[in-house]
């Protein structure tokens, strides 16, 4: 069964890669199985590689991220300690403090568990 658009950003240019669907715009990878639907309904937060995240985890940013409203950039490879899971209505489901930048929310698809 093929999905028409990315469930995160709505991109129509998704493609199948093995058992997963991939969005080239936001980098989201997902499965159309019943298991993944149950995880999202339970509020499970997963990183870019599908690993389940929990409060207090340490994560690493996987690519450079521009900070909206500022001239600074969060470099890929930046380690962030003690993240908190939040219910972000806009997809930003991790709350954290980044050295040199301050408190902010991130999307879990741009980090991996360390």
GUMI-572707 format. One record per residue (C-alpha): residue number from 1; residue in one letter; chain; x, y, z. Coordinates in pm, 1 decimal. Example, Ala and Ser with C-alpha at 12.3 -4.5 7.8 and 13.67 -1.06 7.14 Angstrom:
<pts>
(pt 1 A A (1230.0 -450.0 780.0))
(pt 2 S A (1367.0 -106.0 714.0))
</pts>
This chain:
<pts>
(pt 1 X A (0.0 0.0 0.0))
(pt 2 X A (155.9 331.4 -108.9))
(pt 3 X A (116.7 654.5 80.1))
(pt 4 X A (54.0 967.7 -130.1))
(pt 5 X A (237.8 1225.5 81.0))
(pt 6 X A (487.4 1252.2 365.4))
(pt 7 X A (300.2 1243.4 699.5))
(pt 8 X A (533.0 1508.4 845.5))
(pt 9 X A (579.9 1775.7 577.7))
(pt 10 X A (324.5 1682.2 309.9))
(pt 11 X A (584.3 1637.6 32.5))
(pt 12 X A (453.0 1445.8 -268.6))
(pt 13 X A (797.5 1326.2 -386.6))
(pt 14 X A (830.5 1031.3 -148.4))
(pt 15 X A (989.5 702.8 -254.4))
(pt 16 X A (1013.5 345.3 -130.6))
(pt 17 X A (1345.9 217.6 5.0))
(pt 18 X A (1314.9 -147.5 102.1))
(pt 19 X A (1048.7 -175.9 371.7))
(pt 20 X A (1044.7 201.4 440.5))
(pt 21 X A (909.4 510.1 269.5))
(pt 22 X A (1147.4 808.7 255.7))
(pt 23 X A (1081.3 1181.8 217.0))
(pt 24 X A (1366.4 1364.2 37.0))
(pt 25 X A (1263.6 1705.2 174.1))
(pt 26 X A (1248.1 1646.3 551.8))
(pt 27 X A (1439.2 1316.0 571.7))
(pt 28 X A (1156.9 1128.3 746.0))
(pt 29 X A (1156.2 749.9 709.3))
(pt 30 X A (843.6 552.7 799.5))
(pt 31 X A (676.7 218.2 758.2))
(pt 32 X A (316.7 164.3 661.3))
(pt 33 X A (282.2 -134.0 897.7))
(pt 34 X A (36.4 -135.2 1186.1))
(pt 35 X A (329.4 -130.4 1430.8))
(pt 36 X A (442.0 220.4 1338.9))
(pt 37 X A (85.1 353.2 1352.6))
(pt 38 X A (50.7 218.4 1707.4))
(pt 39 X A (378.8 377.5 1816.1))
(pt 40 X A (276.3 722.1 1695.5))
(pt 41 X A (-63.2 690.7 1864.2))
(pt 42 X A (112.4 603.4 2192.1))
(pt 43 X A (324.7 917.8 2173.1))
(pt 44 X A (655.2 737.4 2113.5))
(pt 45 X A (926.5 974.1 1989.4))
(pt 46 X A (1188.1 827.3 1754.9))
(pt 47 X A (1514.0 971.3 1624.1))
(pt 48 X A (1620.9 987.2 1258.0))
(pt 49 X A (1721.9 618.8 1265.0))
(pt 50 X A (1406.1 491.8 1436.8))
(pt 51 X A (1550.7 453.8 1787.7))
(pt 52 X A (1303.6 533.4 2065.2))
(pt 53 X A (1398.5 844.2 2265.2))
(pt 54 X A (1324.6 908.3 2633.2))
(pt 55 X A (1355.3 1202.7 2873.0))
(pt 56 X A (1717.2 1263.5 2973.7))
(pt 57 X A (1874.8 1106.3 2663.6))
(pt 58 X A (2180.2 1250.3 2492.8))
(pt 59 X A (2139.7 1310.7 2120.1))
(pt 60 X A (2360.7 1426.6 1833.5))
(pt 61 X A (2245.1 1662.9 1557.5))
(pt 62 X A (2282.3 1489.0 1218.5))
(pt 63 X A (2297.9 1796.7 991.5))
(pt 64 X A (2349.8 2172.1 1012.7))
(pt 65 X A (2031.9 2345.9 1129.9))
(pt 66 X A (1957.7 2715.3 1083.0))
(pt 67 X A (1814.7 2885.3 1390.5))
(pt 68 X A (1504.0 3078.1 1294.0))
(pt 69 X A (1533.1 3446.2 1380.8))
(pt 70 X A (1907.0 3433.1 1444.6))
(pt 71 X A (2223.9 3432.3 1239.4))
(pt 72 X A (2362.3 3126.9 1420.9))
(pt 73 X A (2368.0 2765.5 1303.4))
(pt 74 X A (2361.9 2441.6 1500.1))
(pt 75 X A (2642.2 2238.7 1342.3))
(pt 76 X A (2598.3 1871.7 1257.3))
(pt 77 X A (2767.3 1657.3 1521.5))
(pt 78 X A (2666.1 1884.6 1810.2))
(pt 79 X A (2587.2 1673.4 2119.1))
(pt 80 X A (2288.7 1776.1 2327.2))
(pt 81 X A (2250.5 1630.9 2675.7))
(pt 82 X A (1937.7 1580.2 2881.2))
(pt 83 X A (1663.4 1635.7 2621.0))
(pt 84 X A (1299.9 1646.2 2730.2))
(pt 85 X A (1013.4 1503.8 2526.5))
(pt 86 X A (734.9 1754.0 2466.2))
(pt 87 X A (411.2 1743.9 2270.7))
(pt 88 X A (495.2 2000.7 2003.9))
(pt 89 X A (197.9 2089.1 1786.1))
(pt 90 X A (435.3 2190.0 1505.6))
(pt 91 X A (651.4 1874.5 1510.3))
(pt 92 X A (916.7 2013.5 1745.2))
(pt 93 X A (902.1 1733.8 2000.5))
(pt 94 X A (1235.5 1775.2 2185.8))
(pt 95 X A (1307.7 2054.8 2435.2))
(pt 96 X A (1675.1 2117.3 2511.6))
(pt 97 X A (1946.1 2369.5 2595.6))
(pt 98 X A (2229.7 2412.3 2346.6))
(pt 99 X A (2557.8 2567.0 2458.9))
(pt 100 X A (2607.1 2908.7 2301.1))
(pt 101 X A (2249.2 2927.3 2174.1))
(pt 102 X A (2017.7 2860.1 2468.4))
(pt 103 X A (1685.7 2684.2 2520.3))
(pt 104 X A (1498.4 2570.1 2212.3))
(pt 105 X A (1280.9 2295.6 2065.7))
(pt 106 X A (1399.6 2056.0 1793.6))
(pt 107 X A (1238.8 1797.6 1568.5))
(pt 108 X A (1348.2 1443.7 1649.0))
(pt 109 X A (1407.7 1365.3 1279.3))
(pt 110 X A (1722.1 1583.4 1288.0))
(pt 111 X A (1894.1 1399.0 1575.2))
(pt 112 X A (2021.3 1052.0 1656.9))
(pt 113 X A (2054.7 893.6 1997.3))
(pt 114 X A (2412.2 896.8 2131.6))
</pts>
